Amino acid sequence: MNPADVVLVMVRRVCLDSVPPTALPTDAAAAIHDTFVRSLRDSTRTLLVVSVITAVVAYPHGPGNPARAARTTAERGTTTTGWALDRVGVRTGATGRWPYGHRKWTTTGVIAAGALAPVLRNPPSVGADALVLCVVLLLVAVLATTARPAAGREERAAAP
């Protein structure tokens, strides 16, 4: 039990004692209070999950040295994977050029959608939140791998 729960339990007794039994039965007041507090707890957990998802996915876009190193490593890996797929014949064409030209917007859109998903889903659950985090990380990796610049003149001339 965290400190906020202890405070809520103490406040519950004070709130229930302040309602006169002639205005509202004690059982009804307790049910209303418990429903309200449950909603607050769920909202707080959801906000915490959204913060964690946003921080984990957005960390590599920060200015620090560890973030820069993670970004460089991830960029090398996705670029190498993308070019390897290109060599074996998997080409993205215009579909890969558009995300390449709009990398910041597409990545920001995926992160925003991942942060919005837990907010729109009620009640929160750990499994669903972990799934959202994995899907967001996977989509960011797929976008980074498939985003290709337009082929240069030499590549166009060498293409079959």
N, C-alpha and C positions, 0 to 999 in steps of 0.2 A: 504494500500500500504506500503510495507516494504522499508527500506532505499536503498536496492539494486535496487529495481524498480525505485526509484527516480533517482538514479545515471544512470541507463540504459536509462531513458528518456532524461536526460541531454546529455549523450554521443551520443544518437541517433541524436540529432540536430547537434552536432559538426561533426559527421561522414557524415551526409547527406550534410552539407555545404562544406565539404572538397572534395566532388566528383564533378568535373566539369560537367556541363550539356552536354558538347560536347562528353564526354567519356561515360556517362551513364545517361539516363533520370532519373529525380528525383523520379518518381513513381517506376521505376525498382530498384533503389538503396534502396528506403524505403522498398520495398517488400523483397529484399535480406536481409537487416538488420533485419527486423521483423522476418523473418524465422529463421535466425541464433540465435537471442535473444530468441525466443520461444523454440528452441532446448536447449539452455543453461538453461532456466528456468525449462524445463521438466527434464533435466538431474540432476539439482540441487535438485529438489523435489524427484526424484527417489533415489538419494544418501542419502537424509535425511530419507526417508522411510526405506531404507535398514539398515541404522544405528539404527533406532528405533526398527525395528524387531529384529535385532541381539542383541541389548542391552536388550530388554524385555525377549527374550528367553534364552539368555546366562547369565543373572543376577544370577540365582540360582547356577551357577557353580563357582561363585567368592569366594574369601577367607574371606570376611567380616562376622561379626557376624549375621547381618540380612539375608545375603545370606545363611549362614550355617543353620540358623533356618528355613528358607523357604525350603531349601533342605531336612532337616531332617523331617519336617512336610509332604512335598510332598512324600518323600520316605516311611514314615510310612503309609500314605494313600494309595499309589499305592501298597505297599506290602500287606497291609490288604485286599485290593480289589482283588489282584491277588490270595491270599490264599483262600479268600471266594469263588471266582470263581472255584478254584481247588477243594474245598470241595463239591461243587454242581455238579462236574463232567466235568467242562470245563478245559481241560488240553492242554497245548501248545506243550508238548513233545520237540522234537529237534528244532522246530521252536522257542520255548521260551528259550532254552538253548543257542542258538547261540547269540541272542541279549544280553543275560545276560553276556556272556563271552566277548562281544565286546561293552559294554555299551557306552564308550566314543566315539568310532568310529561311532556307529549308531546315537547317539544324535548329534554329530558334523555334520554328513552327512545330517540329517534332517534340522538343523539350516542353513547349507550352501545352501541347496536347497531352503529354504525359503528366504534367502537373495538374491539368484540368480534370483528367479522368477520375482520380480519387474524390475530387470535390463533387462531381456529378453523381457518383455512386454512393448509395446509402443502404445499410450501414457499412462502415469500413471493415475490411478483413485483411489479415496479414498476407494470406495467400494471393489475393487479388492485387494487393499493392506490390508484392514481389514480382508478380507477373507483369504488371505495368512497367516496373523498373527494367525488367529483362527485355521487354518488347521495345522500350524506348532506346536502350543501349544497342539492341540489334538493328533497329531502324537507322540510328545514327551511323553505325558501322556499314550497313548496306549502302546508305547514301554516299558515304565517303569512298566506298569501294567502286561503286558504279559511276560516280561523277568523273567524266573524262573531258579534257579540253578538245576543241576541234582539231582534227588531224591537220598537220602541217603539209606544205606542198610536197615535200619529199615522201611523206607517208602516203599521200593521195596517189602520187605517181607510181609508188611501189605496190599499191593495193591491186589485187587481181580484178 
